[in-house]
Amino acid sequence: MEETGREKGFAGKVILGGDFKGKSWAQNEEREDRRGALGLVVANVGNRPTFVRRDQKSILDITMVSEERKDRIRNWRVLEEEETEPS
């Protein structure tokens, strides 16, 4: 992602959402890994899980944004409606 951003000239113009498993100091992880050091801030607000299945709950879905674009994120939240997996 870092290489692609540089190649495409995205520096400072990034809003990125996805299912991320990278560790970052911003997420109170004990260590920061390579994916957590891209200069993006986490836009997620609150602590409602984005993944719930049976007895598993986690915040895997993260919205990250560059400092230059963080003012474009407003009213970020996890919706209360549930989506179900196909059987």
Backbone hydrogen bonds, N-H to C=O, Kabsch-Sander energy under -0.5 kcal/mol:
donor,donor_aa,acceptor,acceptor_aa,energy
5,G,1,M,-2.6
6,R,2,E,-1.9
7,E,3,E,-2.7
8,K,4,T,-2.5
9,G,5,G,-0.7
9,G,6,R,-0.6
10,F,5,G,-2.7
13,K,10,F,-3.1
16,L,64,M,-3.6
18,G,62,I,-1.9
20,F,18,G,-1.0
20,F,60,L,-2.1
27,Q,24,S,-1.5
28,N,25,W,-1.9
29,E,24,S,-1.6
33,D,23,K,-1.9
36,G,33,D,-1.5
37,A,34,R,-1.3
41,V,65,V,-3.2
43,A,63,T,-3.4
44,N,63,T,-0.6
50,T,58,S,-1.6
51,F,58,S,-2.1
53,R,56,Q,-2.5
56,Q,53,R,-3.4
58,S,51,F,-2.1
60,L,58,S,-0.8
62,I,18,G,-2.7
62,I,60,L,-0.6
64,M,16,L,-3.8
64,M,62,I,-0.6
65,V,41,V,-2.5
66,S,14,V,-2.6
67,E,39,G,-0.6
69,R,66,S,-1.8
70,K,66,S,-0.9
70,K,67,E,-0.7
72,R,69,R,-2.3
73,I,70,K,-1.2
74,R,72,R,-0.6
79,L,77,R,-0.6
